[in-house]
C-alpha cells in the first residue's frame, strides 16, 4: 500500500509524529489573559498578527478598559480597530459581546469558563456575536487547557491535502472529525494545531506549496495525486 492510501486514522498519527520532529514540541502556557485572547481572536479575522495587535492596544489605550470599550461611541471604536479588516463590523460585535458577558456574569470576565464542561463552554461562547467554533476552541485550548482542536485555514488546508479529512468536510465539521482521531490531551492538541498552522504558513501554502521540502509528502494525497504527476504545473 502506498503511503497516501493509508487510512486517515494512521495518517494523522504519522503527521503528528513527523511535525513534532520538524517543529519541536511546545509547552501549553496561556500567552495572554482570557479577555485579551477572546477579543484579539475576534479582531484577527482576515487580519495579520501585527495589525491585530495594533488594533487591540490602540483600542485599550483610547478607552482605558473593557467598560470604556463597551461605552465608547461605535464610530470611535471602529476607528481604533481600523488596522483590522471589517472594523465597521467588528466594533459593534465587540461591544455586543462585552454587553452580553456583563449582563450574564455581572462583570466583564470569563474566568468562569474554566469550571464548565466543554459542551457548555462551547455553547456559551458561540452565542456571542463574531464567535464561531474556531474562536471558541482556540480560547478553550490556549487559555483553559481544554482538549479541543481549533481549525483555522492553515490547519484545514494541510489536513485536506494530506488526506486527514475528506474533500467535502467543511471547516466547522473538521473540528470534530480531526478531534475524534487525536488524543484527548490538551498539550497534544495544542502541538498538533500549532504545527499544522506553521506548516501551512511555511510549506503547505495556499499558492504552490513547497511539496519537495515537505516531511509529509510520503503520505500526502495532494503530492501523490497532483504534484508528483505535474498536474498543478500543467494547469
Phi and psi restraints in degrees (value plus and minus 20) as a CYANA .aco file:
   2 UNK   PHI     -88.7   -48.7
   2 UNK   PSI     133.7   173.7
   3 UNK   PHI     -77.3   -37.3
   3 UNK   PSI     -58.8   -18.8
   4 UNK   PHI     -92.4   -52.4
   4 UNK   PSI     -33.2     6.8
   5 UNK   PHI    -108.3   -68.3
   5 UNK   PSI     -25.0    15.0
   6 UNK   PHI     -81.3   -41.3
   6 UNK   PSI     129.1   169.1
   7 UNK   PHI     -85.4   -45.4
   7 UNK   PSI     134.2   174.2
   8 UNK   PHI     -77.0   -37.0
   8 UNK   PSI     -55.2   -15.2
   9 UNK   PHI     -81.9   -41.9
   9 UNK   PSI     -53.6   -13.6
  10 UNK   PHI    -101.6   -61.6
  10 UNK   PSI     -59.2   -19.2
  11 UNK   PHI     -81.2   -41.2
  11 UNK   PSI     -57.4   -17.4
  12 UNK   PHI     -90.0   -50.0
  12 UNK   PSI     -53.0   -13.0
  13 UNK   PHI     -86.0   -46.0
  13 UNK   PSI     -65.2   -25.2
  14 UNK   PHI     -84.4   -44.4
  14 UNK   PSI     -63.1   -23.1
  15 UNK   PHI     -78.0   -38.0
  15 UNK   PSI     -67.6   -27.6
  16 UNK   PHI     -81.3   -41.3
  16 UNK   PSI     -64.2   -24.2
  17 UNK   PHI     -85.6   -45.6
  17 UNK   PSI     -65.8   -25.8
  18 UNK   PHI     -86.3   -46.3
  18 UNK   PSI     -59.8   -19.8
  19 UNK   PHI     -95.5   -55.5
  19 UNK   PSI     -48.7    -8.7
  20 UNK   PHI     -79.9   -39.9
  20 UNK   PSI     -61.0   -21.0
  21 UNK   PHI     -90.8   -50.8
  21 UNK   PSI     -59.7   -19.7
  22 UNK   PHI     -90.2   -50.2
  22 UNK   PSI     -62.3   -22.3
  23 UNK   PHI    -130.8   -90.8
  23 UNK   PSI     -25.8    14.2
  24 UNK   PHI      52.0    92.0
  24 UNK   PSI     127.5   167.5
  25 UNK   PHI     -98.1   -58.1
  25 UNK   PSI     129.5   169.5
  26 UNK   PHI    -137.1   -97.1
  26 UNK   PSI     131.6   171.6
  27 UNK   PHI    -104.7   -64.7
  27 UNK   PSI     128.7   168.7
  28 UNK   PHI    -116.0   -76.0
  28 UNK   PSI      78.6   118.6
  29 UNK   PHI    -148.8  -108.8
  29 UNK   PSI     110.2   150.2
  30 UNK   PHI     -73.1   -33.1
  30 UNK   PSI     112.6   152.6
  31 UNK   PHI    -107.4   -67.4
  31 UNK   PSI     -38.4     1.6
  32 UNK   PHI    -179.8  -139.8
  32 UNK   PSI     151.0   191.0
  33 UNK   PHI     -83.4   -43.4
  33 UNK   PSI     143.6   183.6
  34 UNK   PHI     -80.3   -40.3
  34 UNK   PSI     -67.6   -27.6
  35 UNK   PHI     -88.2   -48.2
  35 UNK   PSI     -57.7   -17.7
  36 UNK   PHI     -79.2   -39.2
  36 UNK   PSI     -66.3   -26.3
  37 UNK   PHI     -81.6   -41.6
  37 UNK   PSI     -64.7   -24.7
  38 UNK   PHI     -81.1   -41.1
  38 UNK   PSI     -74.0   -34.0
  39 UNK   PHI     -90.1   -50.1
  39 UNK   PSI     -58.6   -18.6
  40 UNK   PHI     -85.4   -45.4
  40 UNK   PSI     -56.6   -16.6
  41 UNK   PHI     -86.7   -46.7
  41 UNK   PSI     -56.8   -16.8
  42 UNK   PHI     -83.1   -43.1
  42 UNK   PSI     -61.0   -21.0
  43 UNK   PHI     -88.4   -48.4
  43 UNK   PSI     -45.7    -5.7
  44 UNK   PHI     -96.3   -56.3
  44 UNK   PSI     -29.8    10.2
  45 UNK   PHI     -77.8   -37.8
  45 UNK   PSI      99.8   139.8
  46 UNK   PHI      37.6    77.6
  46 UNK   PSI      10.7    50.7
  47 UNK   PHI    -157.4  -117.4
  47 UNK   PSI     119.7   159.7
  48 UNK   PHI     -95.4   -55.4
  48 UNK   PSI     145.0   185.0
  49 UNK   PHI     -82.1   -42.1
  49 UNK   PSI     -61.6   -21.6
  50 UNK   PHI     -82.5   -42.5
  50 UNK   PSI     -63.6   -23.6
  51 UNK   PHI     -91.3   -51.3
  51 UNK   PSI     -53.9   -13.9
  52 UNK   PHI     -82.5   -42.5
  52 UNK   PSI     -67.8   -27.8
  53 UNK   PHI     -82.5   -42.5
  53 UNK   PSI     -62.7   -22.7
  54 UNK   PHI     -80.6   -40.6
  54 UNK   PSI     -62.6   -22.6
  55 UNK   PHI     -83.2   -43.2
  55 UNK   PSI     -64.6   -24.6
  56 UNK   PHI     -80.4   -40.4
  56 UNK   PSI     -70.3   -30.3
  57 UNK   PHI     -93.1   -53.1
  57 UNK   PSI     -51.8   -11.8
  58 UNK   PHI     -84.1   -44.1
  58 UNK   PSI     -62.2   -22.2
  59 UNK   PHI     -79.1   -39.1
  59 UNK   PSI     -69.0   -29.0
  60 UNK   PHI     -93.3   -53.3
  60 UNK   PSI     -50.1   -10.1
  61 UNK   PHI     -86.0   -46.0
  61 UNK   PSI     -58.7   -18.7
  62 UNK   PHI     -96.3   -56.3
  62 UNK   PSI     -58.0   -18.0
  63 UNK   PHI    -133.1   -93.1
  63 UNK   PSI     -21.9    18.1
  64 UNK   PHI      67.2   107.2
  64 UNK   PSI     -76.2   -36.2
  65 UNK   PHI    -175.8  -135.8
  65 UNK   PSI    -194.2  -154.2
  66 UNK   PHI     -86.8   -46.8
  66 UNK   PSI     -53.1   -13.1
  67 UNK   PHI     -83.4   -43.4
  67 UNK   PSI     -60.1   -20.1
  68 UNK   PHI     -84.8   -44.8
  68 UNK   PSI     -60.4   -20.4
  69 UNK   PHI     -85.3   -45.3
  69 UNK   PSI     -62.5   -22.5
  70 UNK   PHI     -79.9   -39.9
  70 UNK   PSI     -59.9   -19.9
  71 UNK   PHI    -116.7   -76.7
  71 UNK   PSI     -15.5    24.5
  72 UNK   PHI     -90.4   -50.4
  72 UNK   PSI     128.1   168.1
  73 UNK   PHI     -76.8   -36.8
  73 UNK   PSI     115.4   155.4
  74 UNK   PHI     -78.7   -38.7
  74 UNK   PSI     -59.8   -19.8
  75 UNK   PHI     -87.3   -47.3
  75 UNK   PSI     -53.0   -13.0
  76 UNK   PHI     -91.8   -51.8
  76 UNK   PSI     -56.3   -16.3
  77 UNK   PHI     -86.5   -46.5
  77 UNK   PSI     -61.9   -21.9
  78 UNK   PHI     -80.1   -40.1
  78 UNK   PSI     -58.0   -18.0
  79 UNK   PHI     -86.9   -46.9
  79 UNK   PSI     -58.2   -18.2
  80 UNK   PHI     -84.0   -44.0
  80 UNK   PSI     -52.4   -12.4
  81 UNK   PHI    -124.4   -84.4
  81 UNK   PSI       4.3    44.3
  82 UNK   PHI     -91.1   -51.1
  82 UNK   PSI     -30.0    10.0
  83 UNK   PHI     -95.7   -55.7
  83 UNK   PSI     -30.5     9.5
  84 UNK   PHI    -111.8   -71.8
  84 UNK   PSI     145.9   185.9
  85 UNK   PHI     -97.0   -57.0
  85 UNK   PSI     124.5   164.5
  86 UNK   PHI      40.0    80.0
  86 UNK   PSI      26.4    66.4
  87 UNK   PHI     -81.5   -41.5
  87 UNK   PSI     -49.5    -9.5
  88 UNK   PHI     -89.4   -49.4
  88 UNK   PSI     -43.2    -3.2
  89 UNK   PHI    -108.4   -68.4
  89 UNK   PSI     -58.7   -18.7
  90 UNK   PHI     -90.6   -50.6
  90 UNK   PSI     -56.2   -16.2
  91 UNK   PHI     -78.7   -38.7
  91 UNK   PSI     -73.6   -33.6
  92 UNK   PHI     -85.9   -45.9
  92 UNK   PSI     -51.8   -11.8
  93 UNK   PHI     -83.2   -43.2
  93 UNK   PSI     -63.2   -23.2
  94 UNK   PHI     -83.0   -43.0
  94 UNK   PSI     -65.0   -25.0
  95 UNK   PHI     -86.2   -46.2
  95 UNK   PSI     -59.5   -19.5
  96 UNK   PHI     -83.8   -43.8
  96 UNK   PSI     -61.2   -21.2
  97 UNK   PHI     -81.7   -41.7
  97 UNK   PSI     -68.3   -28.3
  98 UNK   PHI     -81.2   -41.2
  98 UNK   PSI     -59.5   -19.5
  99 UNK   PHI     -84.7   -44.7
  99 UNK   PSI     -63.9   -23.9
 100 UNK   PHI     -84.6   -44.6
 100 UNK   PSI     -60.2   -20.2
 101 UNK   PHI     -83.0   -43.0
 101 UNK   PSI     -65.7   -25.7
 102 UNK   PHI     -85.1   -45.1
 102 UNK   PSI     -61.7   -21.7
 103 UNK   PHI     -85.9   -45.9
 103 UNK   PSI     -56.3   -16.3
 104 UNK   PHI    -100.1   -60.1
 104 UNK   PSI     -57.7   -17.7
 105 UNK   PHI    -128.1   -88.1
 105 UNK   PSI     -32.1     7.9
 106 UNK   PHI      65.0   105.0
 106 UNK   PSI     -26.0    14.0
 107 UNK   PHI    -178.8  -138.8
 107 UNK   PSI     144.1   184.1
 108 UNK   PHI    -110.1   -70.1
 108 UNK   PSI      63.9   103.9
 109 UNK   PHI    -176.5  -136.5
 109 UNK   PSI     113.8   153.8
 110 UNK   PHI    -139.8   -99.8
 110 UNK   PSI       1.9    41.9
 111 UNK   PHI     -79.1   -39.1
 111 UNK   PSI     -48.1    -8.1
 112 UNK   PHI     -79.6   -39.6
 112 UNK   PSI     -41.5    -1.5
 113 UNK   PHI     -81.0   -41.0
 113 UNK   PSI     -43.4    -3.4
 114 UNK   PHI     -79.7   -39.7
 114 UNK   PSI     -49.9    -9.9
 115 UNK   PHI    -116.3   -76.3
 115 UNK   PSI     -22.6    17.4
 116 UNK   PHI    -109.5   -69.5
 116 UNK   PSI     125.3   165.3
 117 UNK   PHI     -80.6   -40.6
 117 UNK   PSI     136.6   176.6
 118 UNK   PHI     -76.4   -36.4
 118 UNK   PSI     -67.2   -27.2
 119 UNK   PHI     -80.1   -40.1
 119 UNK   PSI     -61.2   -21.2
 120 UNK   PHI     -89.5   -49.5
 120 UNK   PSI     -60.8   -20.8
 121 UNK   PHI     -84.0   -44.0
 121 UNK   PSI     -61.7   -21.7
 122 UNK   PHI     -83.3   -43.3
 122 UNK   PSI     -64.6   -24.6
 123 UNK   PHI     -82.9   -42.9
 123 UNK   PSI     -62.2   -22.2
 124 UNK   PHI     -85.0   -45.0
 124 UNK   PSI     -66.2   -26.2
 125 UNK   PHI     -86.4   -46.4
 125 UNK   PSI     -62.3   -22.3
 126 UNK   PHI     -96.3   -56.3
 126 UNK   PSI     -21.4    18.6
 127 UNK   PHI     -98.0   -58.0
 127 UNK   PSI     -40.6    -0.6
 128 UNK   PHI     -95.1   -55.1
 128 UNK   PSI     121.7   161.7
 129 UNK   PHI     -84.8   -44.8
 129 UNK   PSI     115.1   155.1
 130 UNK   PHI      60.8   100.8
 130 UNK   PSI     -14.8    25.2
 131 UNK   PHI    -133.9   -93.9
 131 UNK   PSI      88.4   128.4
 132 UNK   PHI    -126.0   -86.0
 132 UNK   PSI    -190.1  -150.1
 133 UNK   PHI     -77.2   -37.2
 133 UNK   PSI     -57.9   -17.9
 134 UNK   PHI     -84.0   -44.0
 134 UNK   PSI     -69.6   -29.6
 135 UNK   PHI     -83.3   -43.3
 135 UNK   PSI     -63.5   -23.5
 136 UNK   PHI     -84.5   -44.5
 136 UNK   PSI     -66.5   -26.5
 137 UNK   PHI     -87.9   -47.9
 137 UNK   PSI     -57.1   -17.1
 138 UNK   PHI     -81.5   -41.5
 138 UNK   PSI     -65.7   -25.7
 139 UNK   PHI     -83.6   -43.6
 139 UNK   PSI     -65.5   -25.5
 140 UNK   PHI     -87.6   -47.6
 140 UNK   PSI     -54.2   -14.2
 141 UNK   PHI     -97.8   -57.8
 141 UNK   PSI     -74.8   -34.8
 142 UNK   PHI     -84.7   -44.7
 142 UNK   PSI     -61.8   -21.8
 143 UNK   PHI    -119.9   -79.9
 143 UNK   PSI     -54.6   -14.6
 144 UNK   PHI    -129.6   -89.6
 144 UNK   PSI     -18.7    21.3
 145 UNK   PHI      34.1    74.1
 145 UNK   PSI      20.2    60.2
 146 UNK   PHI    -111.5   -71.5
 146 UNK   PSI     123.4   163.4
 147 UNK   PHI     -97.3   -57.3
 147 UNK   PSI      56.6    96.6
 148 UNK   PHI    -147.0  -107.0
 148 UNK   PSI     148.1   188.1
 149 UNK   PHI    -148.5  -108.5
 149 UNK   PSI      92.2   132.2
 150 UNK   PHI     -92.7   -52.7
 150 UNK   PSI     117.4   157.4
 151 UNK   PHI    -142.1  -102.1
 151 UNK   PSI      81.0   121.0
 152 UNK   PHI    -114.2   -74.2
 152 UNK   PSI    -191.0  -151.0
 153 UNK   PHI     -84.5   -44.5
 153 UNK   PSI     -55.0   -15.0
 154 UNK   PHI     -90.5   -50.5
 154 UNK   PSI     -67.9   -27.9
 155 UNK   PHI     -80.0   -40.0
 155 UNK   PSI     -61.9   -21.9
 156 UNK   PHI     -85.1   -45.1
 156 UNK   PSI     -66.1   -26.1
 157 UNK   PHI     -83.6   -43.6
 157 UNK   PSI     -68.1   -28.1
 158 UNK   PHI     -82.1   -42.1
 158 UNK   PSI     -64.8   -24.8
 159 UNK   PHI     -80.8   -40.8
 159 UNK   PSI     -60.1   -20.1
 160 UNK   PHI     -93.3   -53.3
 160 UNK   PSI     -61.1   -21.1
 161 UNK   PHI     -86.5   -46.5
 161 UNK   PSI     -62.6   -22.6
 162 UNK   PHI     -87.5   -47.5
 162 UNK   PSI     -53.9   -13.9
 163 UNK   PHI      86.5   126.5
 163 UNK   PSI       4.5    44.5
 164 UNK   PHI     -97.8   -57.8
 164 UNK   PSI     -47.2    -7.2
 165 UNK   PHI    -152.4  -112.4
 165 UNK   PSI     136.1   176.1
 166 UNK   PHI     -96.8   -56.8
 166 UNK   PSI     145.2   185.2
 167 UNK   PHI     -84.7   -44.7
 167 UNK   PSI     -44.3    -4.3
 168 UNK   PHI    -116.7   -76.7
 168 UNK   PSI     -21.1    18.9
 169 UNK   PHI     -93.7   -53.7
 169 UNK   PSI     107.4   147.4
 170 UNK   PHI     -98.6   -58.6
 170 UNK   PSI     144.8   184.8
 171 UNK   PHI     -80.6   -40.6
 171 UNK   PSI     -61.3   -21.3
 172 UNK   PHI     -86.2   -46.2
 172 UNK   PSI     -61.9   -21.9
 173 UNK   PHI     -88.3   -48.3
 173 UNK   PSI     -49.4    -9.4
 174 UNK   PHI     -80.3   -40.3
 174 UNK   PSI     -49.5    -9.5
 175 UNK   PHI     -74.3   -34.3
 175 UNK   PSI     -67.1   -27.1
 176 UNK   PHI     -97.1   -57.1
 176 UNK   PSI     -60.5   -20.5
 177 UNK   PHI     -83.1   -43.1
 177 UNK   PSI     -67.0   -27.0
 178 UNK   PHI     -88.6   -48.6
 178 UNK   PSI     -62.4   -22.4
 179 UNK   PHI     -80.2   -40.2
 179 UNK   PSI     -56.9   -16.9
 180 UNK   PHI     -80.5   -40.5
 180 UNK   PSI     -47.9    -7.9
 181 UNK   PHI    -116.1   -76.1
 181 UNK   PSI     -22.7    17.3
 182 UNK   PHI    -131.3   -91.3
 182 UNK   PSI     138.3   178.3
 183 UNK   PHI     -81.2   -41.2
 183 UNK   PSI     122.0   162.0
 184 UNK   PHI    -105.6   -65.6
 184 UNK   PSI      40.8    80.8
 185 UNK   PHI    -150.0  -110.0
 185 UNK   PSI     104.8   144.8
 186 UNK   PHI     -80.5   -40.5
 186 UNK   PSI     -60.9   -20.9
 187 UNK   PHI     -86.7   -46.7
 187 UNK   PSI     -60.6   -20.6
 188 UNK   PHI     -83.2   -43.2
 188 UNK   PSI     -62.8   -22.8
 189 UNK   PHI     -87.9   -47.9
 189 UNK   PSI     -56.9   -16.9
 190 UNK   PHI     -81.7   -41.7
 190 UNK   PSI     -66.4   -26.4
 191 UNK   PHI     -84.8   -44.8
 191 UNK   PSI     -61.4   -21.4
 192 UNK   PHI     -79.4   -39.4
 192 UNK   PSI     -67.4   -27.4
 193 UNK   PHI     -81.1   -41.1
 193 UNK   PSI     -72.5   -32.5
 194 UNK   PHI     -84.0   -44.0
 194 UNK   PSI     -58.9   -18.9
 195 UNK   PHI     -89.0   -49.0
 195 UNK   PSI     -61.1   -21.1
 196 UNK   PHI     -88.1   -48.1
 196 UNK   PSI     -55.5   -15.5
 197 UNK   PHI     -80.1   -40.1
 197 UNK   PSI     -70.5   -30.5
 198 UNK   PHI     -84.9   -44.9
 198 UNK   PSI     -59.7   -19.7
 199 UNK   PHI     -83.6   -43.6
 199 UNK   PSI     -58.4   -18.4
 200 UNK   PHI     -88.0   -48.0
 200 UNK   PSI     -52.4   -12.4
 201 UNK   PHI     -93.4   -53.4
 201 UNK   PSI     -61.2   -21.2
 202 UNK   PHI    -117.5   -77.5
 202 UNK   PSI     -57.5   -17.5
 203 UNK   PHI    -137.9   -97.9
 203 UNK   PSI     -78.4   -38.4
 204 UNK   PHI    -108.4   -68.4
 204 UNK   PSI      40.4    80.4
 205 UNK   PHI     -92.7   -52.7
 205 UNK   PSI     140.1   180.1
 206 UNK   PHI     -81.7   -41.7
 206 UNK   PSI     -64.3   -24.3
 207 UNK   PHI    -119.6   -79.6
 207 UNK   PSI      97.6   137.6
 208 UNK   PHI      25.4    65.4
 208 UNK   PSI      58.2    98.2
 209 UNK   PHI     -81.9   -41.9
 209 UNK   PSI     132.8   172.8
 210 UNK   PHI    -107.1   -67.1
 210 UNK   PSI      46.0    86.0
 211 UNK   PHI     -80.3   -40.3
 211 UNK   PSI     -55.7   -15.7
 212 UNK   PHI     -86.3   -46.3
 212 UNK   PSI     -41.7    -1.7
 213 UNK   PHI    -117.7   -77.7
 213 UNK   PSI     -19.1    20.9
 214 UNK   PHI    -107.5   -67.5
 214 UNK   PSI     109.3   149.3
 215 UNK   PHI     -93.3   -53.3
 215 UNK   PSI     -29.1    10.9
 216 UNK   PHI    -119.8   -79.8
 216 UNK   PSI     -18.3    21.7
 217 UNK   PHI     -85.4   -45.4
 217 UNK   PSI     -39.5     0.5
 218 UNK   PHI     -91.8   -51.8
 218 UNK   PSI     -37.4     2.6
 219 UNK   PHI    -141.4  -101.4
 219 UNK   PSI     -14.5    25.5
 220 UNK   PHI    -108.9   -68.9
 220 UNK   PSI     107.4   147.4
 221 UNK   PHI     -79.9   -39.9
 221 UNK   PSI     -67.4   -27.4
 222 UNK   PHI     -81.4   -41.4
 222 UNK   PSI     -64.6   -24.6
 223 UNK   PHI     -83.7   -43.7
 223 UNK   PSI     -65.6   -25.6
 224 UNK   PHI     -92.4   -52.4
 224 UNK   PSI     -57.9   -17.9
 225 UNK   PHI    -118.6   -78.6
 225 UNK   PSI     -37.1     2.9
 226 UNK   PHI    -142.2  -102.2
 226 UNK   PSI     -82.9   -42.9
 227 UNK   PHI     -85.6   -45.6
 227 UNK   PSI     -66.6   -26.6
 228 UNK   PHI     -82.6   -42.6
 228 UNK   PSI     -44.7    -4.7
 229 UNK   PHI    -114.1   -74.1
 229 UNK   PSI     -22.3    17.7
 230 UNK   PHI      52.2    92.2
 230 UNK   PSI      -1.6    38.4
 231 UNK   PHI     -86.1   -46.1
 231 UNK   PSI     -63.6   -23.6
 232 UNK   PHI     -88.4   -48.4
 232 UNK   PSI     -54.6   -14.6
 233 UNK   PHI     -87.6   -47.6
 233 UNK   PSI     -59.3   -19.3
 234 UNK   PHI     -85.3   -45.3
 234 UNK   PSI     -54.9   -14.9
